[in-house]
Protein backbone atom coordinates (compact mmCIF):
# COMPACT_ATOMS: atom_id res chain seq x y z
CA UNK A 1 0.00 0.00 0.00
CA UNK A 2 1.14 3.52 -0.79
CA UNK A 3 2.71 5.07 2.34
CA UNK A 4 0.75 8.32 1.96
CA UNK A 5 -2.53 6.42 1.76
CA UNK A 6 -1.57 4.30 4.76
CA UNK A 7 -0.86 7.41 6.84
CA UNK A 8 -4.10 9.00 5.64
CA UNK A 9 -6.06 5.93 6.76
CA UNK A 10 -4.44 5.85 10.20
CA UNK A 11 -4.91 9.57 10.80
CA UNK A 12 -8.47 9.62 9.52
CA UNK A 13 -9.55 6.66 11.65
CA UNK A 14 -8.10 8.40 14.72
CA UNK A 15 -9.85 11.65 13.81
CA UNK A 16 -13.18 9.88 13.26
CA UNK A 17 -12.97 8.37 16.75
CA UNK A 18 -12.67 11.88 18.16
CA UNK A 19 -15.41 13.08 15.81
CA UNK A 20 -17.82 10.52 17.29
CA UNK A 21 -17.14 11.91 20.76
CA UNK A 22 -17.48 15.48 19.52
CA UNK A 23 -20.87 14.79 17.96
CA UNK A 24 -22.10 13.40 21.30
CA UNK A 25 -20.85 16.58 22.97
CA UNK A 26 -22.73 18.71 20.43
CA UNK A 27 -25.91 16.74 21.03
CA UNK A 28 -25.64 17.64 24.72
CA UNK A 29 -24.49 21.24 24.15
CA UNK A 30 -25.28 22.45 20.60
CA UNK A 31 -23.65 25.82 21.27
CA UNK A 32 -20.20 24.40 22.05
CA UNK A 33 -18.22 26.46 19.50
CA UNK A 34 -14.83 24.85 20.14
CA UNK A 35 -16.21 21.37 19.54
CA UNK A 36 -18.03 22.51 16.41
CA UNK A 37 -14.80 24.06 15.12
CA UNK A 38 -12.94 20.79 15.76
CA UNK A 39 -15.58 18.79 13.86
CA UNK A 40 -15.31 21.25 10.98
CA UNK A 41 -11.50 21.01 10.91
CA UNK A 42 -11.62 17.22 10.93
CA UNK A 43 -13.94 17.07 7.94
CA UNK A 44 -12.01 19.85 6.19
CA UNK A 45 -8.83 17.80 6.58
CA UNK A 46 -10.50 14.65 5.25
CA UNK A 47 -11.85 16.62 2.28
CA UNK A 48 -8.50 18.19 1.44
CA UNK A 49 -6.46 15.04 1.75
CA UNK A 50 -9.03 13.01 -0.19
CA UNK A 51 -8.82 15.58 -2.98
CA UNK A 52 -5.03 15.40 -2.94
CA UNK A 53 -5.21 11.61 -3.21
CA UNK A 54 -7.81 11.69 -6.01
CA UNK A 55 -10.54 10.14 -3.86
CA UNK A 56 -13.34 12.20 -5.35
CA UNK A 57 -16.32 10.46 -3.72
CA UNK A 58 -14.75 10.80 -0.32
CA UNK A 59 -13.92 14.41 -1.07
CA UNK A 60 -17.53 15.11 -2.12
CA UNK A 61 -19.08 13.55 0.98
CA UNK A 62 -16.66 15.41 3.23
CA UNK A 63 -17.35 18.65 1.36
CA UNK A 64 -21.11 18.29 1.83
CA UNK A 65 -20.62 17.81 5.57
CA UNK A 66 -18.23 20.74 5.69
CA UNK A 67 -20.88 22.95 4.03
CA UNK A 68 -23.43 21.91 6.66
CA UNK A 69 -20.95 22.63 9.43
CA UNK A 70 -20.20 26.05 7.94
CA UNK A 71 -23.87 26.91 8.23
CA UNK A 72 -23.85 25.75 11.85
CA UNK A 73 -20.77 27.83 12.65
CA UNK A 74 -22.29 30.89 10.98
CA UNK A 75 -25.47 30.51 13.00
CA UNK A 76 -27.66 29.93 9.92
CA UNK A 77 -28.60 26.53 11.40
CA UNK A 78 -28.83 25.18 14.94
CA UNK A 79 -27.50 21.74 15.77
CA UNK A 80 -30.46 19.41 16.22
CA UNK A 81 -31.18 15.65 16.10
CA UNK A 82 -31.69 15.64 12.32
CA UNK A 83 -28.33 17.32 11.75
CA UNK A 84 -26.69 14.97 14.25
CA UNK A 85 -28.12 12.02 12.32
CA UNK A 86 -26.88 13.42 9.01
CA UNK A 87 -23.39 13.93 10.38
CA UNK A 88 -23.34 10.44 11.89
CA UNK A 89 -24.36 9.09 8.47
CA UNK A 90 -21.45 11.00 6.95
CA UNK A 91 -19.07 9.41 9.45
CA UNK A 92 -20.45 5.97 8.54
CA UNK A 93 -20.05 6.73 4.82
CA UNK A 94 -16.48 7.89 5.35
CA UNK A 95 -15.65 4.74 7.30
CA UNK A 96 -17.14 2.64 4.51
CA UNK A 97 -15.07 4.46 1.91
CA UNK A 98 -11.93 4.14 4.05
CA UNK A 99 -12.43 0.36 4.13
CA UNK A 100 -12.61 0.41 0.34
CA UNK A 101 -9.49 2.61 0.14
CA UNK A 102 -7.66 0.16 2.38
CA UNK A 103 -8.65 -2.76 0.15
CA UNK A 104 -8.19 -1.16 -3.26
CA UNK A 105 -6.65 2.34 -2.89
CA UNK A 106 -9.84 3.75 -4.43
CA UNK A 107 -12.94 5.10 -2.70
CA UNK A 108 -15.19 2.70 -4.57
CA UNK A 109 -18.43 3.20 -6.44
CA UNK A 110 -20.80 3.59 -3.49
CA UNK A 111 -23.53 6.19 -3.75
CA UNK A 112 -23.39 8.31 -0.64
C-alpha positions in Angstrom: 0.0 0.0 0.0 1.1 3.5 -0.8 2.7 5.1 2.3 0.8 8.3 2.0 -2.5 6.4 1.8 -1.6 4.3 4.8 -0.9 7.4 6.8 -4.1 9.0 5.6 -6.1 5.9 6.8 -4.4 5.8 10.2 -4.9 9.6 10.8 -8.5 9.6 9.5 -9.6 6.7 11.7 -8.1 8.4 14.7 -9.9 11.7 13.8 -13.2 9.9 13.3 -13.0 8.4 16.7 -12.7 11.9 18.2 -15.4 13.1 15.8 -17.8 10.5 17.3 -17.1 11.9 20.8 -17.5 15.5 19.5 -20.9 14.8 18.0 -22.1 13.4 21.3 -20.9 16.6 23.0 -22.7 18.7 20.4 -25.9 16.7 21.0 -25.6 17.6 24.7 -24.5 21.2 24.1 -25.3 22.5 20.6 -23.7 25.8 21.3 -20.2 24.4 22.0 -18.2 26.5 19.5 -14.8 24.8 20.1 -16.2 21.4 19.5 -18.0 22.5 16.4 -14.8 24.1 15.1 -12.9 20.8 15.8 -15.6 18.8 13.9 -15.3 21.3 11.0 -11.5 21.0 10.9 -11.6 17.2 10.9 -13.9 17.1 7.9 -12.0 19.8 6.2 -8.8 17.8 6.6 -10.5 14.6 5.2 -11.8 16.6 2.3 -8.5 18.2 1.4 -6.5 15.0 1.7 -9.0 13.0 -0.2 -8.8 15.6 -3.0 -5.0 15.4 -2.9 -5.2 11.6 -3.2 -7.8 11.7 -6.0 -10.5 10.1 -3.9 -13.3 12.2 -5.4 -16.3 10.5 -3.7 -14.7 10.8 -0.3 -13.9 14.4 -1.1 -17.5 15.1 -2.1 -19.1 13.5 1.0 -16.7 15.4 3.2 -17.3 18.6 1.4 -21.1 18.3 1.8 -20.6 17.8 5.6 -18.2 20.7 5.7 -20.9 22.9 4.0 -23.4 21.9 6.7 -20.9 22.6 9.4 -20.2 26.1 7.9 -23.9 26.9 8.2 -23.9 25.7 11.8 -20.8 27.8 12.6 -22.3 30.9 11.0 -25.5 30.5 13.0 -27.7 29.9 9.9 -28.6 26.5 11.4 -28.8 25.2 14.9 -27.5 21.7 15.8 -30.5 19.4 16.2 -31.2 15.6 16.1 -31.7 15.6 12.3 -28.3 17.3 11.8 -26.7 15.0 14.2 -28.1 12.0 12.3 -26.9 13.4 9.0 -23.4 13.9 10.4 -23.3 10.4 11.9 -24.4 9.1 8.5 -21.4 11.0 7.0 -19.1 9.4 9.5 -20.5 6.0 8.5 -20.0 6.7 4.8 -16.5 7.9 5.4 -15.6 4.7 7.3 -17.1 2.6 4.5 -15.1 4.5 1.9 -11.9 4.1 4.0 -12.4 0.4 4.1 -12.6 0.4 0.3 -9.5 2.6 0.1 -7.7 0.2 2.4 -8.7 -2.8 0.1 -8.2 -1.2 -3.3 -6.7 2.3 -2.9 -9.8 3.8 -4.4 -12.9 5.1 -2.7 -15.2 2.7 -4.6 -18.4 3.2 -6.4 -20.8 3.6 -3.5 -23.5 6.2 -3.7 -23.4 8.3 -0.6 
